[in-house]
Structures are given as structure tokens and as C-alpha cells.
Amino acid sequence: MYRKTLKISIIFLYLIIIAGAVVRMTGSGMGCPDWPKCFGFYIPPTEETQLQWTPNTNFKEGQMIIINESLRIAPKDFTSATAYTESNWSTYDKHDYAAFNVWHTWIEYINRLVTVLAGIPILLMIISAFWYWKRRPWLIFGSFFVLPLMGFQAWLGKQVVDSNLLPVKITIHMIAALVIVALLLYLWFKSQEKESSLGTLSRKRTTYDSQFRNLVLLAVVLTLVQVAFGTQVRQYVDEQVMVVGYDAKDQWLNPPTIMFYVHRSFSILVTVLNLYLFWRNRKYLLGHTRLLNWVLFLIALEVITGILMYYVDFPFGTQPLHLVLASLLFGVQFYVLLWSMRRKEEVGVA
């Protein structure tokens, strides 16, 4: 039960990353200008008329309307009169973004909904972790630690919205998601050891190599740095879209920024390092070939999507795919790191 809910939690976390990438691709980050509600509603509006002031209408505390391209929020429940009364409303002071696009609103809402649904398997995972109380009680504490991290991630989501998509907060939000991925993968790996001791799993032969382990750790760090650089490049692209428009894709990276060149140069370093890890694993028969095949495959797709975005003017879907591939790459590399830290020759594997 524990491993099943843990696996579902990992899947949901990647679904959150995918949903966030789609939000960025469609420019829907401010589709809901407040948090956790959306324009003050638990179920977002579907028509702009729902955000307009109307006479003789019951307005709930926290409900929003758009007046003169500005957000107004109801400080308490009240019924409107026949004429608009300014004193009944407060100006929303978190940011000055005030626009409604039904597609952006619902894309952002689905992103938040996926995040909420992810909490269900995580709670089940924590409950089922008590199965390990006698043999590995620290798995319970590790599982519980996921909760505050998810809470912190939700709080970061609020900060991103309140800051009107401040780049540095978007970067921290993404890195925090990958930290949670790492924790869940670690729990998966350690629970796997527990099941192996009961004889329920097959065996995998690995050989310990300290240099390989250290280089894998470096590769994981470089991937995190690449993700951070990539979010900064993406922010520049978003700003260019606002200036030149969505249809002028050939101008989104014209001219390229220094951060773009740094990001591209780092991709060469990441590729070379992982090729060396693949070679070293094959030469010394370390036992990580299958995982490293996936690493190189994901890097190849990363390079292809990067080339397409720069030289073929951002084909549809390449932006979120590029980000999702980077998060998958981080996950696989981190799992290789966990295996490379094992000093025993044989350990269980699902």
C-alpha cells in the first residue's frame, strides 16, 4: 500500500510540473489573480459578466469585480444598491493586474486543482507508512516531512501570484518542486530496500565507485542550475511576447540575452559530463546502464527541443516539453545518485 501511494504521489507531482509548464506556455499564470480562490470564487467564473458590478446583487466577502481596469474586492458580505458605491469595495493591493480571459483562468484553475488532488495520495502514503514502524520508523518521519514541503510549495504559489509572476519566485517555486521530487524518490528507494529484505523483489548488482558517485552528484547540481537558468530565459521570452506579440515568434529571442548563452553553454557541459558517466559505467561495469540510457535519451530530447525553440521559432508545445524533460532528467539522475551511493554489491530493485 505504501509503495503504491508513493508511486501515485510521484506521478501527481510530475503532473503538477506539467500543468505548471502549460500555464507558462499559455501565459495563464495570472488567470486567477488571487490565491487560493479565483476572483474570490472556489469555482472560477466562465463569463466576464460574473466579474461586473450589477445592481441589487448579493456579493460575498472576498468576491472580486473589475472596475475601470482595476480589481475591487468585497471586504464583507453585502447587497448592492441601484448605483455603484465605492465605499462597499476595497482596491486589491497585491498587484495591479486586472484582466479576465476564460481560457487562462481555467488553465490556471486546473493547475491548482491538480495540486490539491496530489494531497490525497500523499496523505494515504503517510498513513500507510506506519506499516514500517517496527523495521524502519524513520520512513514515517520522512513521509511526514513531505507535508510541510507541499505546504511551502503552495505558499510559494501564492507568492508567485501576488508578485505578478516575479521571475525569482517562479525559479524558487520550480526548484522547490524538484526538491519534493527528490524526497519522494528517496523514500521510494529506501522503502524498496525494506521490501527487498522480505524477499519480495528481484536483485540488482551494482559496484560502488566514489568518482562515479561524485560526478553524478555534480550532474544533479548542474541540472538544477540549468533549470534555474532556463526559468530566467523563459522570463525574458515572456517579456518579449508582451512587447512584440504572440505571432512574432522570430523576435522572442532577438536579441538573445547573456543568460541565454550561459544556459546554452551549460547544456554542453551537462551533455559531456553525462556522456562520461555513461562511458565510465560501461567500462567498469557499475550496473547503472539502464538508468543512464534514460539520462542520455532525455538529454537528447532536451537538446532537440532547445534547437527547435531557437532555430524554428518555438513550435507549439516545445516550451512546456523542454521544462518537463528537464524535471524528468533531474529525477532519473537523482535516482542514479541514490544507487551510486550504495556500497553493497547487491540490493533489491522493483
N, C-alpha and C positions, 0 to 999 in steps of 0.2 A: 504493500500500500504506500509506504513512504517513498520508494523509488518511483512509483507511478506518478504520484502527485508532484514529486520533484521534477520529473521529466516534463510534465504538463506546465509547471511553473517556468521552466527554462523556455519552452515553446512560446508561452504567453509573453515572456519578457522580450523575445525576439519579435513577436507580433507588435509589441509596443514600439520597438525601434522602427519597424517597417511603417507603422501608422504615422510615427513622427516624421519619417522621411517623406511620406506622401504629403503630409501637412506642409513641409518645407517646399516641396516641388510645386505645389499648387498655390503657395503663398497664403495659406489659410491659418497661419499662426495666430492672427488676431480675429479669426472668425467668431470667437467668443471673447469679448473684451474684458470679462470679469472671470473670477475663479472662486469656488468650484462651479457656480451656476453659469448660465449662459444668457446674457442680457437679463439676469435676475430670474430666469426660468430654470427649472430642473429639466424640462423638455424644451429644447430651443424653438424659437419662432420659425415658421415656414414662410411667412409673408411679411413684407415691410410694414404693412398696416398694423401689425401687432406691436410695432415699436413707435407708433404715432400716438400723440395725445388725442384723446376723444372725450367729449363731454359726458357727464353722468355715467362714469365708468368706475368700477371698483379696482383700485390699484393696490398691490400688495407691497409690503416693505421689501426693499431691495430690487424691485422691478425697475427696468430702465426704459427710457424713451429717447429718441433723437430729436432735438430741437435746434434749429439753426446750425447744423453740423456739429453739434455738441451733445455729449451724453449727459442725461439727467437721471438721477436715481431717487426713488421714493424712500425717505427716511422712516416712514411708518405707513401703516395701512390707512387709506382714506378713499373717499368717493369724490371724483372731480365734479366741479360745478359746470355751469354752461359756458364759462370762459376760463382760459388758461390762467392759473395763479402761480406765479413764480415761487412764492414762499412755500408752496407744497413740495418743492423739489430741491434737491441738492446737486451741485455740479460734481460729476465723477472726477476725482482728483488724482487717480493713479496714473493716468496718461491722457493724452488729448486725441486719441484715435476714436473716431465716431463714424462708422460705416457699416452697412449691412449687405452681405452677399450670401444668399441662402446656401450656395454650394460650399463656400468657405466655412460658414457656420456649422454645417452638418459634418463636414470632413473633420474639423477640429473636435466636434462633439463625439464622433465615433472614436477618435484618438483617445479622448478622456474615458469613454465607455470601456474600451479595451483595457485601459489601465485599471479601472475599477474591477472589471471581471478577473483580472490577473490576481487580485487579492484572494479569490475563492480557493484556487488550488494551493496558494501559499499558506492559507490558514489550515487547510486539510493536511498539508505537509507538516506543519508544526505539530498538529495533534497526533499524527501517525508517527512522529519522531520518538514518541515515548516508548515505542517498541524497542528502542535501542538503549533504554535506561540502564540496564544492568551491564551490557557489554561496552557501549561507547556513549556515555551520558553527555559528553561534550557535543555530540551531534545535535542534541536538543537545543543547547545554547547557541550553536552555530545557526540552526534553523530559526530560532527566535530573533537572532540579530538581523535577519532579512527584513523583519517588520519595520524597525526604525529606519533602515536604509530606504525602504519603499516610501515611508512617510517623508523622509528627507527629499526623496525624488519628487514626490507630489508637491512639497513645499517649493522646490526649485521650479517646478512647472508654473506655480503661481507667480514666482518672481519673474520668470520669463515673460508672462503675460503682462504683469504690472509694469514692467520696464519697456513695454512695446518692442519686445524681441531684441534686447540688448545682446550683442554678439558674445561677450564674455560669459554671460549667463547661459546662453544656448550651449556654449562649449562645455561649461561645467555640468550642465544637465545631461549632455551626451556621455561625458566621462563617467558620471555617477551611474548611469545605466550599465556601462561596461563593468564597473566595479561590482555591481549586483550580479551580472552575468558570471564574473569570476568566482564570486562566493558560492553561487548555486552549482557551478561546475566543480568546485572544490568539495562541496557536500556530496555531490554525485560520486565523485572519485572515492571519497572516504567511506561512503556507505557501500560502495562496490567492494571494498576490502572486507567489510563486515560480512556481506553475503558470501564472499569467496571463502571465508573461514568456515562457513557452514557447508561448503561443498556444493553450492547451487550454481556456480558459474564456471566457465571454462578457464583455462590458464593462458597467460601471455608471457613469453620470455623476453626480458629486456636486459640490457647491460648498462651499468652505470658508467658515465663519462662526465667528469666535472667540467671539462672545457665545453662540451656539448650543452650541458645544463646552463652554464653561464651565458653562452651565446643565445640560447633560446630565451633566457630572461631578457637579454638585450633586445632581441627581436620583438618580444611582447611590449617592451617600453617604447621602442621605435614606432610600433603600430599605434600605440596610444598618442604619441606625439603627432603622427601623421593624421589621425582623426582630429586632433585639436587644430592643426594647420588647415585641414580640409574645411572645418566649420568656418574659419576665418575667410578662406577663399570664397566659400558659399555666401557669406555675408556680403562680400564685395559684389558678387553676381546679383544678389537680391537688390542691392542699391542701384546697380546698373539697370536692372529691369524697370525700376521706378523712374529712371531718367529717360531711357531710350524706348521703353515699351516692350511688351512681351514678344512681339513679332520680329523685333530687330535682334535676333539671337546671335548674329555675327558680331554684334557690338558688346555682348555681355562680358567678354574678357578682352576688350580693346580699349585701352592698352592693358596688358597683364600687369599685376602688381608684383612687388618683390616677394610677397608671401606665396604667390602662385609658383614662382621659380623655386623657392625654398621647398615647397610641397612637392614639386616635380622631382627635384634633386634627391629628396629624401626617399622617394619611391624607388630610385635606382639603388640606393643604399639598402633598403629593405629587401629588394629583389636579390641582390648579390649575396647578402647575409643568409637569406633562406636557401639559396642555391648551395651555398657552402654547407649549411646544416644538412641538406639532403645528401650531398656528397659524403660528408663525414659519417652520417648514419649508415649509408651503404657500405662504405669502406670498412668500418669497424663493427658492422652487424649489430647495431644498437637496438634494433627491434621497433623502430618508430616509422617504418616505411609507409604504412597505410595513411597515417595522420599527416605525414609530410607531403604525400601525394595530394591530399586535400589542400594543404597550405599553398603549394605551388599552383594548383588549379585556381584557387581563389585569387591569388596574386595576379595570375594571367588575366582573369576576368576584370580585376581592378584596373590593370593597365589598359585593357581594351576599352572599358567604359570611359576611362580618363582621356584616351586618344579621341574617342568619338565626341566627347563633350567639347574638346578644344578645336579639333580639326573638322568636325562635321556639324558644328553649331548646335550642340545639345539636343540630340534626338530624344523623343518623348520617352520618359522612364529611366533615362541613364543617370540622372541625378540621384533619385532615391535608391536605385540599384547599386550605385557606387558606394553609398553610405552603408547600405545593408551588407554588402560584400565585405566592407572593412570591419564591421562588427562581427560577422561570421569568422573572418580571418583571425581576429583577436581571440575569439572563443576557442578555435582549434589550436592556435599557438599556445594559449594558456593551458589547454589540456595536455599538449605535448610537454609543457614545462612540468606539470604535475607528474607525468610518467618519468621524465628525465631525472627527477629528484629521488626516485626510488633506488635504494642501494641493493635491494634483494633482486635476484635474477628472475624469480617467478612471483607474479602477483595475479590476482583474479581480474577478469575483464568480462563485461557483459557481452 
